[in-house]
Structure formats: C-alpha cells, structure tokens
C-alpha cells in the first residue's frame, strides 16, 4: 500500500478488508457498484467481490435500510450506504424505531449486526438539505452505536469494529475530510468503538472535538500555542459508546473545557459531554465550560454565509482566549 491514503480511499479499503475476512459482509446502496459511489468511497469493490456482494439499489432509503435489516436478521453483516446523512430522515422509522430495538425486545435472541454508512457535514456549500451534521439525531436513540472518524487510519480501524459489532452502528464519514490524507494502518487494524484519542497534548485547556472539527481544533491549538496557551485536543471518535473517562483525565490536567461540534448548539452532542463533566468532574473545573457549535439555522448555500454558521478556527480561538483569562 502507498505511504499515504486519502480518507475516501480508506473507506473502500476498510470495506474491502472486512469483505475479504468475512463472506457474510455485503454492501448495498445507490450507485455504490459500477459507479464506485457518488463520493468514490466504494471504488473497486464491485470488481473484486462481484454483484452478489455489492448491490446497487433503487433511490429509496427505506428500501436500502429495510433490506439491510432483513439481511442482518438472517445471518449477514450488511453495510448500507445512505448517500447524504440528511436523508436518514427518509428511513428514520427503521433507524430509530426498528433496528435499535430488536435485540432488546427479543431478550438478546436476535441481533441486528449492520452498519449504516453516510456522508455527513457541511463546509462545502451543498445547501441546507445536503450539509447537515446529524450525529445528534442518532444520539437521541438508545441502541445505536455512533462512530465518526477524523483520519484515514481511524476510518479503516473503526469500520472494522463497526462491521464486527453485533449491535447496529451509524458510521458518519465527513464530506469535508474525503480528500484529506494520512498514513495507512497496518493489516488487521481495529479501533475499538468508544475509545477517544488524545491527538495533541497540552496543559492549559481541553478541546473536545469530533470528525472534521478535530483538524479544526488542532489548527486552533496551533494558533493558541503561539500565544502561550497549550491546548490538549481530544478526538472523541465515537459518541456511543462515549469515552468520558478520557475527557475527565484531560480535565485533571487542564481544568478548562471547550467542546467543538458541528451539530447545532441546540441539542448538540457537546451538551451531553458538558452534562457528564458537570456530574462527574465538576471539582476539576476552574472556569465555566464553553461550547463552540453550529448556529441554530438551516445551513446557507453561500460560502461566506455558511462560514458564519459552522464553527471556525477563529471562533474556537476567541472562546479559548476568554476562558484562559477567566
């Protein structure tokens, strides 16, 4: 394999690794076969595994996820692609009301080992119906695991863990990260779901981020380092399971917390992290907790307006300066 791999190539590589390892893994979705996916994240799968394991579907999110549920209930490990995460709304009954409840309602007799992959997030000027970060939708549903990798290596490792999970996983791939590059992981690389990563060490403030907000937080930390403020950056990687222990361990060093999320402020995952910290780590804090999040408006199409709505490096830096001076 090459010295570097793109995030989008990592999706195809991660899927291929699991399909080679386990013949029960199949992929289904719109344009994922001959076309290689609208974001080119399934390139080469049809050629290697054939139409018996890589299925092009009609343009129906209900059909895609409904078929995946049936396949999972009968012994397969399907990976269903919903092209844009906004379109999870079209199959929400399956995602929220059927799939996550079956294992519980059957007392563990039946599992639903499926992955719903979806392209998530804004920053590319795709407009209000194709740019949302929807992790917070899934976060409201008990029974779903939620993964959102920030690097190519994590894409491969977390995809392996997701496919092998006996519980359903919603796997958010950020559109703004598809072209980013990083070192490929070794063979058999698996990243346990629910384990955050400290991606930058620091002693003055903790920045907790997810997906595309991780490189943004790292850029902000670089700016702040020039001002003598050393930020520690925690990549949550997953929302369910949530690695609160890593966040609290960081706070023991820094005593200040800023969450950085693309979800709207209203109902965003940062509120859950903050509430856990208030519950379990209040004594660690030397300052109020702050959240940098998306504005509570539909995402504008125009680039200049979209940048007013989503988190930016400047917004993070401004918030950290305030807290550092508290």
BELRAZI-V410573 format. One record per pair of residues at least 24 apart in sequence whose ideal C-beta (glycine too) atoms are under 7 Angstrom apart, sorted by sequence separation. I is the first residue (numbers start at 1). J is the second residue. If there is no record, write none. Layout:
BEGIN
I_J / I_J
END
This chain:
BEGIN
32_56 / 144_168 / 145_169 / 146_170 / 147_171 / 148_172 / 205_229 / 207_231 / 209_233 / 292_316 / 31_56 / 69_94 / 147_172 / 204_229 / 207_232 / 268_293 / 27_53 / 61_87 / 65_91 / 144_170 / 204_230 / 205_231 / 206_232 / 207_233 / 208_234 / 209_235 / 210_236 / 247_273 / 251_277 / 265_291 / 15_42 / 26_53 / 27_54 / 28_55 / 30_57 / 64_91 / 150_177 / 203_230 / 204_231 / 207_234 / 292_319 / 16_44 / 27_55 / 29_57 / 62_90 / 66_94 / 157_185 / 165_193 / 202_230 / 206_234 / 208_236 / 257_285 / 265_293 / 12_41 / 16_45 / 26_55 / 28_57 / 30_59 / 61_90 / 62_91 / 65_94 / 69_98 / 152_181 / 153_182 / 156_185 / 160_189 / 161_190 / 202_231 / 255_284 / 264_293 / 265_294 / 290_319 / 11_41 / 12_42 / 15_45 / 19_49 / 61_91 / 65_95 / 69_99 / 88_118 / 152_182 / 153_183 / 160_190 / 161_191 / 202_232 / 239_269 / 247_277 / 251_281 / 255_285 / 256_286 / 263_293 / 264_294 / 266_296 / 8_39 / 12_43 / 151_182 / 153_184 / 161_192 / 162_193 / 200_231 / 201_232 / 255_286 / 256_287 / 263_294 / 264_295 / 265_296 / 8_40 / 12_44 / 16_48 / 62_94 / 138_170 / 152_184 / 153_185 / 157_189 / 161_193 / 200_232 / 244_276 / 248_280 / 252_284 / 257_289 / 258_290 / 259_291 / 260_292 / 261_293 / 262_294 / 264_296 / 8_41 / 12_45 / 85_118 / 156_189 / 157_190 / 158_191 / 200_233 / 248_281 / 251_284 / 290_323 / 19_53 / 80_114 / 82_116 / 84_118 / 85_119 / 157_191 / 177_211 / 198_232 / 199_233 / 258_292 / 29_64 / 84_119 / 85_120 / 158_193 / 177_212 / 28_64 / 77_113 / 78_114 / 79_115 / 80_116 / 81_117 / 82_118 / 83_119 / 153_189 / 176_212 / 198_234 / 199_235 / 244_280 / 248_284 / 287_323 / 73_110 / 81_118 / 135_172 / 154_191 / 174_211 / 79_117 / 174_212 / 196_234 / 197_235 / 28_67 / 73_112 / 104_143 / 172_211 / 196_235 / 208_247 / 287_326 / 28_68 / 72_112 / 196_236 / 197_237 / 72_113 / 100_141 / 196_237 / 206_247 / 72_114 / 100_142 / 101_143 / 195_237 / 69_112 / 86_129 / 100_143 / 217_260 / 86_130 / 100_144 / 194_238 / 206_250 / 216_260 / 26_71 / 38_83 / 69_114 / 96_141 / 193_238 / 206_251 / 68_114 / 84_130 / 86_132 / 88_134 / 147_193 / 85_132 / 115_162 / 194_241 / 196_243 / 213_260 / 86_134 / 115_163 / 145_193 / 193_241 / 194_242 / 195_243 / 198_246 / 206_254 / 213_261 / 262_310 / 32_81 / 85_134 / 88_137 / 194_243 / 205_254 / 208_257 / 213_262 / 262_311 / 26_76 / 28_78 / 196_246 / 203_253 / 204_254 / 206_256 / 212_262 / 24_75 / 29_80 / 65_116 / 124_175 / 196_247 / 203_254 / 205_256 / 206_257 / 207_258 / 208_259 / 209_260 / 210_261 / 260_311 / 24_76 / 25_77 / 26_78 / 27_79 / 28_80 / 29_81 / 113_165 / 120_172 / 124_176 / 198_250 / 202_254 / 204_256 / 208_260 / 24_77 / 30_83 / 113_166 / 120_173 / 121_174 / 123_176 / 205_258 / 207_260 / 25_79 / 114_168 / 115_169 / 116_170 / 117_171 / 118_172 / 119_173 / 120_174 / 121_175 / 22_77 / 111_166 / 116_171 / 118_173 / 120_175 / 121_176 / 112_168 / 115_171 / 117_173 / 119_175 / 260_316 / 258_316 / 150_211 / 258_319 / 148_210 / 258_320 / 148_211 / 15_79 / 103_167 / 150_214 / 150_215 / 208_273 / 258_323 / 256_323 / 100_168 / 99_168 / 158_237 / 39_119 / 154_237 / 79_163 / 150_235 / 77_163 / 85_172 / 149_237 / 123_212 / 148_237 / 231_320 / 121_211 / 147_237 / 223_313 / 121_212 / 147_238 / 229_320 / 146_238 / 146_239 / 220_313 / 224_317 / 146_240 / 219_313 / 223_317 / 145_240 / 216_311 / 229_324 / 144_240 / 145_241 / 220_316 / 224_320 / 216_313 / 220_317 / 213_311 / 217_316 / 139_239 / 216_316 / 220_320 / 139_240 / 135_239 / 205_320 / 205_323 / 205_324 / 204_324 / 136_263 / 135_263 / 133_262 / 133_263 / 139_269 / 136_267 / 41_173 / 136_268 / 136_269 / 139_272 / 135_269 / 39_175 / 25_163 / 17_156 / 39_178 / 122_262 / 14_155 / 18_159 / 121_262 / 10_152 / 14_156 / 18_160 / 13_156 / 17_160 / 11_155 / 15_159 / 7_152 / 10_155 / 14_159 / 18_163 / 6_152 / 10_156 / 14_160 / 5_152 / 7_155 / 133_294 / 11_173 / 132_299 / 131_299 / 7_177 / 8_178 / 128_298 / 7_178 / 128_299 / 6_178 / 127_299 / 6_179 / 7_180 / 6_180 / 127_301 / 6_181 / 5_181 / 125_301 / 4_181 / 5_182 / 122_299 / 4_182 / 125_303 / 4_183 / 5_184 / 3_183 / 125_306 / 1_184 / 123_306 / 122_306 / 123_310 / 122_310
END
